[in-house]
Protein backbone atom coordinates (compact mmCIF):
# COMPACT_ATOMS: atom_id res chain seq x y z
CA UNK A 1 0.00 0.00 0.00
CA UNK A 2 1.35 3.38 -1.03
CA UNK A 3 1.22 6.19 1.50
CA UNK A 4 -0.12 9.54 0.40
CA UNK A 5 2.80 11.99 0.23
CA UNK A 6 3.01 15.35 1.97
CA UNK A 7 3.31 18.09 -0.65
CA UNK A 8 4.00 21.15 1.53
CA UNK A 9 4.70 22.42 5.03
CA UNK A 10 2.62 25.47 5.92
CA UNK A 11 3.62 27.59 8.96
CA UNK A 12 0.77 28.32 11.39
CA UNK A 13 0.51 31.99 10.33
CA UNK A 14 -0.13 30.94 6.71
CA UNK A 15 -2.66 28.14 7.37
CA UNK A 16 -6.06 28.82 5.81
CA UNK A 17 -8.80 26.28 6.13
CA UNK A 18 -9.55 23.54 8.60
CA UNK A 19 -7.42 20.40 8.74
CA UNK A 20 -9.30 17.16 8.09
CA UNK A 21 -6.97 15.35 10.53
CA UNK A 22 -4.18 16.03 13.00
CA UNK A 23 -0.91 14.46 14.03
CA UNK A 24 0.39 14.94 17.58
CA UNK A 25 4.14 14.85 18.08
CA UNK A 26 6.64 15.50 20.87
CA UNK A 27 9.37 18.13 20.37
CA UNK A 28 11.97 15.62 19.13
CA UNK A 29 9.45 14.08 16.74
CA UNK A 30 8.65 17.49 15.20
CA UNK A 31 12.21 17.86 13.88
CA UNK A 32 12.35 15.65 10.81
CA UNK A 33 13.18 15.24 7.16
CA UNK A 34 11.68 11.89 6.15
CA UNK A 35 9.09 10.03 8.19
CA UNK A 36 5.85 8.12 7.94
CA UNK A 37 3.20 9.78 10.10
CA UNK A 38 0.03 8.20 11.46
CA UNK A 39 -2.85 10.69 11.40
CA UNK A 40 -5.73 10.98 13.87
CA UNK A 41 -7.89 9.27 11.21
CA UNK A 42 -5.62 6.21 11.22
CA UNK A 43 -4.24 7.00 7.76
CA UNK A 44 -0.48 7.02 7.17
CA UNK A 45 1.22 9.71 5.12
CA UNK A 46 4.83 10.10 4.02
CA UNK A 47 6.75 13.28 4.75
CA UNK A 48 9.92 13.47 2.63
CA UNK A 49 11.48 16.93 2.48
CA UNK A 50 14.82 17.82 0.89
CA UNK A 51 16.11 19.19 4.22
CA UNK A 52 15.28 18.76 7.90
CA UNK A 53 12.50 21.01 9.18
CA UNK A 54 10.96 21.70 12.56
CA UNK A 55 7.18 21.54 12.74
CA UNK A 56 5.50 23.85 15.25
CA UNK A 57 2.18 23.54 17.03
CA UNK A 58 -0.46 24.99 14.69
CA UNK A 59 1.49 24.36 11.47
CA UNK A 60 -0.10 22.26 8.75
CA UNK A 61 1.01 19.74 6.18
CA UNK A 62 -0.68 19.84 2.80
CA UNK A 63 -1.10 16.40 1.28
CA UNK A 64 -0.70 15.69 -2.43
CA UNK A 65 -4.51 15.58 -2.74
CA UNK A 66 -4.82 19.09 -1.25
CA UNK A 67 -6.12 18.15 2.20
CA UNK A 68 -4.55 19.72 5.29
CA UNK A 69 -3.19 17.92 8.33
CA UNK A 70 -2.86 19.98 11.52
CA UNK A 71 0.30 19.68 13.63
CA UNK A 72 -0.23 19.46 17.38
CA UNK A 73 2.51 19.57 20.00
CA UNK A 74 2.15 16.70 22.47
CA UNK A 75 2.00 17.23 26.22
CA UNK A 76 5.36 16.20 27.71
CA UNK A 77 6.58 15.65 31.26
CA UNK A 78 8.85 18.58 32.06
CA UNK A 79 10.29 20.74 34.81
CA UNK A 80 9.21 24.35 35.12
CA UNK A 81 12.17 26.33 36.43
CA UNK A 82 11.59 29.74 38.01
CA UNK A 83 13.95 32.12 39.76
CA UNK A 84 14.12 34.96 42.28
CA UNK A 85 14.44 37.57 39.53
CA UNK A 86 15.33 37.98 35.86
CA UNK A 87 19.10 38.02 36.47
CA UNK A 88 18.84 34.77 38.45
CA UNK A 89 16.78 33.20 35.63
CA UNK A 90 19.47 34.17 33.12
CA UNK A 91 22.13 32.51 35.30
CA UNK A 92 20.01 29.35 35.55
CA UNK A 93 19.56 29.36 31.77
CA UNK A 94 23.34 29.63 31.39
CA UNK A 95 23.87 26.54 33.57
CA UNK A 96 21.28 24.60 31.57
CA UNK A 97 22.84 25.69 28.27
CA UNK A 98 26.33 24.90 29.53
CA UNK A 99 25.15 21.28 29.81
CA UNK A 100 23.72 21.40 26.27
CA UNK A 101 20.18 20.64 27.48
CA UNK A 102 17.19 21.56 25.34
CA UNK A 103 15.23 24.36 27.00
CA UNK A 104 12.17 26.42 26.22
CA UNK A 105 12.93 30.01 27.24
CA UNK A 106 10.07 32.21 28.41
CA UNK A 107 9.93 35.59 30.16
CA UNK A 108 9.34 34.18 33.65
CA UNK A 109 10.31 30.53 33.38
CA UNK A 110 12.33 27.85 31.67
CA UNK A 111 10.95 24.47 30.63
CA UNK A 112 13.29 21.48 30.46
CA UNK A 113 12.94 17.72 30.29
CA UNK A 114 12.91 15.94 33.62
CA UNK A 115 16.28 14.78 34.93
CA UNK A 116 16.74 14.36 38.69
CA UNK A 117 20.46 15.26 38.56
CA UNK A 118 19.71 18.55 36.79
CA UNK A 119 16.85 19.22 39.20
CA UNK A 120 19.23 18.87 42.17
CA UNK A 121 21.72 21.21 40.50
CA UNK A 122 19.06 23.85 39.85
CA UNK A 123 17.61 23.64 43.37
CA UNK A 124 21.17 23.98 44.68
CA UNK A 125 21.47 27.17 42.64
CA UNK A 126 18.32 28.56 44.29
CA UNK A 127 15.78 27.73 41.56
CA UNK A 128 12.22 26.65 42.17
CA UNK A 129 11.62 23.49 40.15
CA UNK A 130 8.12 22.13 39.64
CA UNK A 131 6.89 19.04 37.75
CA UNK A 132 4.56 20.05 34.90
CA UNK A 133 3.02 18.56 31.78
CA UNK A 134 3.07 20.99 28.86
CA UNK A 135 3.91 21.28 25.20
CA UNK A 136 7.66 21.67 24.64
CA UNK A 137 9.28 23.85 21.99
CA UNK A 138 12.95 24.16 22.93
CA UNK A 139 15.27 26.72 21.39
CA UNK A 140 17.53 25.45 18.66
CA UNK A 141 21.26 26.00 18.88
CA UNK A 142 23.20 28.57 16.92
CA UNK A 143 24.42 25.86 14.54
CA UNK A 144 20.93 24.43 14.03
CA UNK A 145 20.59 26.01 10.60
CA UNK A 146 17.69 28.16 9.54
CA UNK A 147 16.55 30.49 6.83
CA UNK A 148 15.48 34.01 7.65
CA UNK A 149 11.77 34.54 7.23
CA UNK A 150 11.05 30.80 7.26
CA UNK A 151 8.09 31.37 9.58
CA UNK A 152 6.24 32.97 6.65
CA UNK A 153 7.45 30.58 3.98
CA UNK A 154 5.47 27.65 2.63
CA UNK A 155 7.85 24.80 1.82
CA UNK A 156 6.64 22.88 -1.21
CA UNK A 157 8.10 19.72 -2.59
CA UNK A 158 8.92 19.51 -6.26
CA UNK A 159 9.01 15.97 -7.60
N, C-alpha and C positions, 0 to 999 in steps of 0.2 A: 504494500500500500504506500502510495506516494503522499508525503506530507505537503500541505499547502505552504508555499514559501511566503515569507515576509518581504514586502516590496519597499517599505519605507519606515523610518523612525521619525515620529513627529513629536517635537518637544511640547510640553503641556500648554505653553502659551499659544501654540499654533493649532491645537486640536479643535476641530469644529465637527460637531456631530456626536452622537452617542455611540460608545462601543457596544458591540453585540455580545462581547465576552470580556473577561479580565484574566490576567495572570498575576499572581501574587508571588513576589520574590524577596528574599533577604538581600541585604546590601551587597554581599559578595556575589550573589547570583545575578545582580543587576549590572555587573561589569562583564561583558561578554562580546565575543565576535561571532562564534558559530555555536548554535545550540538548538536542540529540539525543545519546544516548550509545550506543556500541557495546559490548555485553556480551561476556564471554569465550566465550559460546556462539555469537557471531556475530549475535545478534538486536540490533535497535535499539529503544531506548525513548525516550520524550520526557519530559524533566523540565521542568515549567513551573510555578514557584512564584510567589506574589504578590510576594515580595521576595527579594533576593539572600541566599543562605545560603553557609556554608562547610562543606563535607563533610570529615570527619576520617577517618583510617585506622581501620577497624573499624566505622564507621557502616553503616547499611543503608538502602536505598530499598525501599519496599514498592510493588509494582506494582498496578495496578487489579485484577488477577486474584488478588491475595493473596500471590504469590511474593515472596521477598526477594532483593535484589541486594546483595552485599557491596561496600563501598568499600575500595579498597586504595590507599595512597599509593605512588607510583612512586619508584624509586631515581633520584636526580638527582645531577649532578656539582656538588660544592660545595667550599668551603674550610671546614676546621675551624680555628678560631682559639682558641688557648690563651694564657695569660698567666702572669707570674711569681707572681701572687697574686690574691686576689679584688678588691682595690682596682684593680689594673692591668686586670683583665678588665672592670670597670665603666667605666674610662676608655676602653678600646677600644670597648665597646658604645656609649658616648656618641659617639665619632667616627663609627661606622657609622650611628647614628641621625641624626646631624647631616647626613649625606649622603642621608637618607631611603631607605636600603637595607633591604630585607626581611631580617630576621635571626631565627633560632631561638635563643632564650636558654635556656641550661642552666646548672646549677650550676658546672661546670668548663670550659665551652666555649661558643663561639658558632658557629653554622653560617650561612654566607652563600653566595650564588651566586658563582661564579668570575668575577673581573674583575681582570686583571693590574695595573691602576692602583691599585685598592683594596688588593690584596696588597702592593704596594710600600709604600703608606702604612702599613699595619699592621706590616710588618716593620720599617720605619723607626721605629715607635713601640715596638719591642721585643717584638712578638707573635711567636709561633710559628704559622706558617700551613702547613697540610698539605692536599693534595688528597685528598678522600674522595668516595665515592658512598654516599648515604644518603637516607632519606625526609626531606622538608623540610616543616616546619609553622611558618612564620614568625609572629611576633606581629603582630597587627593594630593599627593606629594608634588613638589616642584618639578619632578622629572616624569610626572604622570603622562604628560602630553595632552595637548588640547588645541582647539582652534578658536580664535577670538570670534565672538558672536555666535558660537555654536548653539546657544540656547534659543536662537531664533531661526535656526537652519533646519530644514527638513532634509534628512539624509535618504536619498533614493538609491536603490540598487539598479544597475544597468547590466543586463545579462544579454 
